[in-house]
């Protein structure tokens, strides 16, 4: 788990690997951590690693967004 706090934006980014997402103990700790950050008036943002191939998924997302932008003109 990687945690990055941004005081100026009042956010906390929490990055999880696939293995960490499958760990029930760690997920319980994450829940308590999120509650603690919310009590500090910070907005926790959780990023979870995916299972798909990054390049192909990003390419398809950009392609879809471009087609959507063109159809809105």
N, C-alpha and C positions, 0 to 999 in steps of 0.2 A: 504494500500500500504506500502510495506516495501522496503526501499532503502539501498543498501550497496555499498559503494564506495571503490574501490581498486586502490589506487594511483600508486602502483608499476606496476600493469598490465594495468593501464589506462582504467579500465572498471568501469561501474556502473551497478549493478544488481538491477532490479526493479521487485518485486514480487507482483502479483495481485491475489486477491481472485475472485471467481465466481461473487459475488455481485458487486465488483468493476468493473469487465469487462462489466457489464450490465448498468453501470452508464455513460450516455453520457457526463455529465459535467466533471467527473473525467477523462474520456478518452480524452477529449479536453485538460485538464490540463497535461495529460501524454504526449501528442503530443508536447506541448510547453516545457515541461521538457526535452524530448529527444533532441529537437532542441538546447536547452541551453547546454546540456552536449556535444553534437557534436561540438558546437562552442568552448568549452573548450578542444577540441581534446581528448575527452573521448569516449569510445565505449559503448553505452547503450545496455544492454541485458535484454530483457523482458521475465519473466517467468509467464505463465498464468496457474492457477489451472485448472485441467481437471474435467470432469464429470464422468469419469469411475472409477471403484474401483482400487485403487493403487496396491494392492498386485497382483491381477489377471493380470493386464496390465503389470506389471514389470516381472512377471513370464513368460508371453507369449513372451515378448521382449527378455528376456535372452534365452528362448528356441529357438526362431527363430535365434538369433545370433549364438548360439552354432551349430545349424544345418547348417547354412551358412558357418561357419568356417570349419566344417567337410567336406562339399562338395567341398571346395576349395583345399583340400589337394590332 
